[in-house]
Amino acid sequence: MARWMSRRWSCVITLTLLAPPFAAAEAASWDNNFDQGLCAFNAGRYTEALPLLVASLEQSRAFPPPDVRYVKSAHTLALLHEVQGRFDQSEPLYLEARKTVEAMGASGRSLLGYVLDGLGELRFDQGRWNEAEPLLRQSIGLCRESHGAQHPCTLTAQRHLAQVLSAKGSVQDAETVFQKLLETLHQKPSTPPEFLAGSLENFASLYIAEARYELAEPLLKESLALGTQQGDAQPVVADTLLDLGELYRLEHDAARAEPLLKRALRIYETADDPHQAGALNELGLVALDQGKFAVAKAHFKRSLTFYQHVFGPAHVIVARVKAGLAEAFLGERNLREAKSLIQEAMATEKKALGEGHSAFARMLIIAGRIEEQDHCASQAAAYYREAVTVYRRTLRSGHPELLQAEQRYARLTKSLPKDSVQAGEDAP
């Protein structure tokens, strides 16, 4: 997949929607700092926004607790830190905002859904997907109870839940949530174009992972048309270009994929957006398909630098980029480096999500290819067999990755003694 971080623009939309419920009589100095910081944040001027929002937070501490102005400042600043990958600074602010809202009792209940949505998105970005899901489900319930089923608070949390379900591999559940969400958004004349564009892009990502490209492409084209209404440099435009590039890459059409990915990368680089790591990863995969292993390594290493800076070395995203880098080293026949990287990646993936995710099966295939090239056919067959088992549980029948894994396993087992093949298949 191209990238796994939540989208920057989705945070800004959540922030924009957060403002009306927090309206209150506010001191002018706090009001000025917060409003100017919010304006800078929404415009993507993060360096300008930071001191203003920090100042508003410090001013809000002077108000008798619990005070909605403190919640507003803490939540907004938490979003800013999250967008820029500073999760260690974002988390305590979200937790403090939650504590303050809960201390308000019944009067704060209508605000709690917003705060839990932000915290759920943070858990998603941190790779703590099992924690993200219940937070987002609780957010949906609170937003629906306080504001109604079609309120932006409810719809935003639903979209974030669908993203988490998709990332976890709960495809049918994610698809159901996305379909209901888009039906509602298309029927609401007041839906912001960028919100609809982002929801379309998120849904298309699910279809791409399922190799249902004929369903993904029209969603992405609709998203691109909506996103460019606000200007070609919008984050949602870059996200959609990135997904289109991934789709064409998976269809083995590098001539269409590469220009789109480079265009997305330029938008991210101009905004100093950490999501450029996803574009670099996709460009690395394109280079792999073309047999340009040195180019692939350069892209993967740049992507890895970004992701490790944002997430640390033990995150599932880092593991998946390492898997791509392992393939590049395999292409250069540097088996020692390839084997080291894929083992690190598999250990991280297993710890984060277990052995039942399709991403783990992809790593097993890479590990099998490395062992096969190292003339360890029985070990390669074991990896391929395990990958086929995982794919059959997680992917639909006829998915290209499943078919390729079955073909690899069948081809290799023809060269192995029948007794060893049977023993492996009978093993628990």
C-alpha positions in Angstrom: 0.0 0.0 0.0 1.1 3.5 -0.7 0.9 4.9 2.8 -0.7 4.3 6.2 -0.8 7.6 8.0 -4.1 9.5 8.5 -4.5 12.4 6.1 -3.5 15.9 7.1 -6.5 17.5 5.6 -8.9 15.2 7.5 -7.5 16.6 10.7 -8.1 20.1 9.5 -11.7 19.3 8.6 -12.2 17.8 12.1 -10.7 21.0 13.5 -13.0 23.3 11.4 -16.1 21.3 12.5 -15.0 21.5 16.1 -15.3 25.2 16.3 -19.1 25.9 16.5 -19.8 23.7 19.6 -17.1 25.4 21.6 -18.4 28.9 21.1 -18.3 30.9 24.3 -17.5 34.3 25.8 -13.8 34.4 25.4 -11.1 36.9 26.5 -9.9 38.9 23.5 -6.3 37.9 23.9 -7.1 34.2 23.9 -9.6 34.7 21.1 -7.1 36.5 18.9 -4.3 34.0 19.4 -6.6 31.0 18.8 -8.4 32.4 15.8 -5.1 33.4 14.1 -3.5 30.1 14.9 -6.5 28.2 13.5 -6.4 30.3 10.4 -2.7 29.6 9.9 -3.3 25.9 10.6 -6.1 25.6 8.0 -3.9 27.3 5.5 -1.1 24.8 6.1 1.2 27.5 7.7 2.2 25.3 10.6 5.3 27.2 11.6 3.2 30.3 12.0 0.3 28.4 13.7 2.4 26.8 16.4 3.4 29.8 18.7 -0.1 31.2 18.4 -1.8 28.0 19.5 0.8 27.4 22.2 0.0 31.0 23.5 -3.7 30.3 23.4 -3.2 27.1 25.4 -1.2 28.9 28.1 -3.8 31.6 28.3 -6.6 29.1 28.7 -4.8 27.6 31.7 -5.7 30.8 33.6 -9.4 30.2 33.3 -11.2 28.3 36.1 -11.3 24.6 35.2 -13.0 22.9 33.5 -13.2 25.5 30.7 -14.1 24.8 27.1 -11.4 27.2 25.9 -8.8 24.9 27.4 -10.3 22.0 25.5 -10.4 23.9 22.3 -6.8 25.0 22.5 -5.5 21.6 23.7 -7.4 19.7 21.0 -6.3 22.0 18.2 -2.7 22.0 19.3 -2.8 18.2 19.5 -4.0 18.1 15.9 -1.2 20.3 14.8 1.4 18.1 16.5 -0.2 14.9 15.1 -0.2 16.3 11.6 3.5 16.9 11.8 4.2 13.5 13.3 5.0 14.7 16.9 2.9 12.1 18.5 4.7 12.3 21.9 3.5 15.9 22.1 0.1 15.3 20.7 -0.9 12.5 23.0 -0.8 14.3 26.4 -2.9 17.1 25.0 -5.6 14.8 23.7 -5.6 13.0 27.1 -5.9 16.3 28.9 -8.7 17.5 26.6 -10.5 14.3 27.3 -10.0 14.6 31.1 -11.3 18.2 31.0 -14.4 17.3 28.9 -15.2 14.4 31.2 -14.9 16.6 34.2 -17.6 18.8 32.8 -20.2 16.1 33.2 -23.3 16.2 31.1 -22.5 19.6 29.7 -19.3 18.2 28.1 -20.9 15.1 26.6 -21.6 16.8 23.3 -17.9 17.7 23.0 -16.5 14.3 24.0 -17.2 12.7 20.6 -14.9 15.2 18.9 -12.1 14.6 21.4 -12.4 10.8 21.1 -12.3 11.0 17.3 -9.0 12.9 17.5 -7.6 10.4 20.0 -8.7 7.5 17.8 -7.0 9.0 14.8 -3.8 9.4 16.9 -4.0 5.7 17.9 -4.3 4.9 14.2 -1.3 6.9 13.3 0.7 5.2 16.1 -0.2 1.8 14.7 -2.3 1.0 17.7 -5.2 0.0 15.5 -7.0 -2.2 18.0 -7.2 0.7 20.4 -8.3 3.1 17.7 -11.4 1.1 16.8 -13.3 1.3 20.1 -12.4 5.0 20.6 -13.9 5.8 17.1 -17.0 3.6 17.7 -17.6 5.5 21.0 -17.1 8.8 19.2 -19.7 7.8 16.6 -22.2 7.0 19.3 -21.6 10.2 21.2 -21.8 12.4 18.1 -24.9 10.7 16.9 -26.5 11.1 20.3 -25.6 14.7 20.7 -25.8 16.0 17.1 -27.6 13.5 14.9 -26.7 10.8 12.4 -25.9 13.3 9.6 -23.9 15.7 11.6 -20.3 16.3 10.5 -19.0 15.1 13.9 -20.7 11.7 13.3 -19.7 11.4 9.6 -16.1 12.3 10.3 -15.8 9.6 13.0 -17.4 7.1 10.7 -14.9 7.8 8.0 -12.0 7.4 10.4 -13.5 4.1 11.6 -13.7 2.8 8.0 -10.0 3.7 7.6 -9.1 1.7 10.6 -11.2 -1.3 9.6 -9.6 -1.2 6.2 -6.1 -1.1 7.6 -6.9 -4.0 9.9 -8.1 -6.1 7.0 -11.8 -6.1 8.1 -12.7 -5.5 4.4 -16.5 -6.2 4.5 -17.1 -4.1 7.6 -15.0 -1.2 6.1 -16.8 -1.4 2.8 -20.2 -1.2 4.5 -19.2 1.9 6.5 -17.8 3.6 3.4 -20.9 2.9 1.3 -23.3 4.3 3.9 -21.0 7.3 4.4 -20.8 8.2 0.7 -24.5 7.7 0.3 -25.1 10.3 3.0 -22.5 12.7 1.7 -23.8 12.6 -1.8 -27.3 13.5 -0.6 -26.1 16.4 1.6 -25.8 19.6 -0.4 -23.8 21.2 2.4 -21.0 18.6 2.2 -17.6 20.3 1.8 -16.0 19.2 -1.5 -12.7 18.3 0.2 -14.5 16.1 2.7 -16.3 14.2 0.0 -13.1 14.0 -2.0 -11.2 12.6 0.9 -13.9 10.0 1.7 -13.9 8.9 -2.0 -10.1 8.5 -1.9 -10.2 6.5 1.3 -12.8 4.1 -0.1 -10.8 3.7 -3.3 -7.8 2.7 -1.2 -9.8 -0.2 0.1 -10.7 -1.3 -3.4 -7.1 -1.0 -4.5 -6.0 -3.3 -1.7 -8.7 -5.8 -2.9 -7.4 -5.5 -6.5 -10.9 -4.2 -7.5 -9.3 -1.6 -9.7 -12.4 -1.1 -11.9 -14.3 0.2 -8.8 -11.4 2.2 -7.4 -10.6 4.3 -10.5 -13.9 6.1 -10.9 -13.9 7.0 -7.2 -10.4 8.5 -7.5 -11.3 10.4 -10.7 -14.3 11.9 -8.9 -12.1 12.7 -5.9 -9.5 14.4 -8.1 -12.2 16.6 -9.8 -13.5 17.7 -6.4 -10.1 18.3 -4.9 -8.8 20.4 -7.7 -11.7 22.8 -7.3 -9.8 24.1 -4.3 -6.4 24.2 -6.1 -3.9 21.7 -7.5 -1.7 21.9 -4.4 -4.3 20.7 -1.9 -3.3 17.7 0.3 -6.3 15.7 -0.9 -5.2 16.1 -4.5 -1.8 14.7 -3.6 -3.4 11.8 -1.7 -5.6 11.0 -4.7 -2.7 11.2 -7.2 -0.8 8.9 -4.9 -3.6 6.3 -5.0 -4.0 6.6 -8.7 -0.3 6.1 -9.1 -0.5 3.0 -6.9 -3.4 1.6 -8.9 -1.6 2.0 -12.2 1.6 0.6 -10.7 -0.4 -2.5 -9.7 -1.7 -2.7 -13.2 2.0 -2.7 -14.4 1.6 0.6 -16.1 4.6 2.5 -14.9 4.3 5.1 -17.7 1.0 6.3 -16.1 2.0 5.7 -12.5 5.3 7.5 -12.3 4.3 11.0 -13.3 1.3 10.9 -10.9 3.5 9.8 -8.0 6.1 12.5 -8.8 3.4 15.1 -8.9 2.1 14.0 -5.5 5.6 14.0 -4.1 6.2 17.6 -5.3 3.0 18.8 -3.5 4.0 17.0 -0.3 7.6 18.4 -0.5 6.4 22.0 -1.1 4.2 21.7 2.1 7.0 19.9 4.0 4.4 17.2 4.5 5.6 13.9 6.0 3.2 12.0 3.8 5.9 12.4 1.1 7.2 9.2 2.6 4.3 7.3 1.0 5.0 8.8 -2.4 8.7 7.8 -2.1 7.7 4.3 -1.1 5.5 3.9 -4.2 8.2 5.3 -6.4 10.5 2.6 -4.9 8.0 -0.1 -5.8 7.7 1.2 -9.4 11.5 1.1 -9.7 11.4 -2.5 -8.4 9.0 -3.5 -11.1 11.3 -1.9 -13.7 14.4 -3.8 -12.3 16.0 -0.5 -11.3 17.2 -1.7 -7.9 19.6 1.1 -7.1 16.8 3.7 -7.8 14.4 1.6 -5.7 16.9 1.5 -2.8 17.3 5.3 -2.9 13.5 5.9 -2.7 13.0 3.3 0.0 15.8 4.7 2.2 14.4 8.2 1.9 11.0 6.9 2.8 12.4 5.0 5.7 14.1 8.1 7.1 10.8 10.0 7.2 8.8 7.2 8.7 11.4 6.3 11.4 11.6 10.0 12.3 7.8 10.1 12.7 7.0 6.7 14.1 10.3 5.3 15.5 12.0 2.1 14.4 9.4 -0.4 15.6 6.3 0.7 13.8 4.4 -1.4 11.3 4.8 1.2 8.6 8.6 1.1 9.0 8.4 -2.7 8.7 6.6 -2.5 5.4 9.1 -0.1 3.9 11.9 -2.4 5.1 10.2 -5.2 3.2 10.4 -3.2 0.0 14.0 -2.4 0.7 14.7 -6.1 1.2 13.3 -6.8 -2.2 15.7 -4.2 -3.7 18.6 -5.9 -2.0 17.3 -9.2 -3.3 17.3 -7.8 -6.8 21.0 -7.0 -6.4 21.6 -10.5 -5.0 22.7 -9.1 -1.6 21.0 -11.9 0.2 22.6 -11.2 3.6 21.1 -7.7 3.8 17.8 -8.8 2.3 17.4 -11.6 4.8 18.2 -9.3 7.7 15.7 -6.7 6.6 12.8 -9.1 6.0 13.3 -10.8 9.3 13.2 -7.5 11.1 10.1 -6.5 9.1 8.3 -9.8 9.8 9.0 -9.6 13.6 7.6 -6.1 13.7 4.5 -6.9 11.7 3.8 -10.1 13.7 4.1 -8.1 17.0 1.8 -5.3 15.7 -1.0 -7.3 14.0 -0.2 -11.0 14.3 0.4 -13.5 11.5 -3.1 -13.2 10.0 -2.8 -10.0 8.0 -2.3 -10.0 4.2 0.7 -7.7 4.7 2.4 -10.4 6.7 1.8 -12.8 3.8 3.5 -10.4 1.4 6.5 -10.5 3.7 6.5 -14.3 3.8 6.6 -14.3 0.0 9.7 -12.0 0.0 11.3 -14.2 2.6 10.6 -17.3 0.5 12.1 -15.7 -2.6 15.3 -14.9 -0.6 15.5 -18.4 0.7 14.9 -19.8 -2.8 17.7 -17.7 -4.3 19.9 -18.9 -1.4 19.2 -22.5 -2.5 17.2 -23.3 0.6 14.2 -24.7 -1.2 12.5 -26.4 1.7 12.5 -23.2 3.8 11.3 -21.2 0.8 8.4 -23.7 0.4 7.5 -23.4 4.0 7.3 -19.6 3.7 5.2 -19.8 0.5 2.9 -22.4 2.0 2.3 -20.2 5.1 1.7 -17.2 2.8 -0.9 -19.1 0.8 -2.7 -20.1 4.0 -2.9 -16.4 5.2 -3.9 -15.1 1.8 -6.8 -17.7 1.6 -8.1 -16.4 4.9 -7.7 -12.7 4.1 -8.2 -12.2 0.3 -11.0 -12.9 -2.0 -10.8 -15.8 -4.3 -9.0 -14.9 -7.5 -7.0 -12.0 -5.9 -3.8 -11.6 -7.9 -1.5 -11.9 -4.9 -3.2 -15.2 -3.8 -2.9 -16.6 -7.3 0.7 -15.7 -7.6 1.5 -17.2 -4.2 -0.2 -20.4 -5.1 1.7 -20.5 -8.4 5.0 -20.0 -6.6 4.3 -22.7 -4.1 3.2 -25.2 -6.8 6.2 -24.5 -8.9 8.7 -24.9 -6.1 7.2 -28.1 -4.7 7.6 -29.8 -8.0 11.4 -29.8 -7.4 11.1 -31.1 -3.8 10.8 -34.7 -2.6 7.1 -35.7 -2.2 7.7 -36.8 1.4 9.0 -33.4 2.5 6.1 -31.6 0.8 3.6 -33.9 2.4 5.2 -33.4 5.8 5.0 -29.7 5.5 1.4 -29.7 4.5 0.5 -32.0 7.4 2.3 -29.9 10.0 0.0 -28.1 12.5 
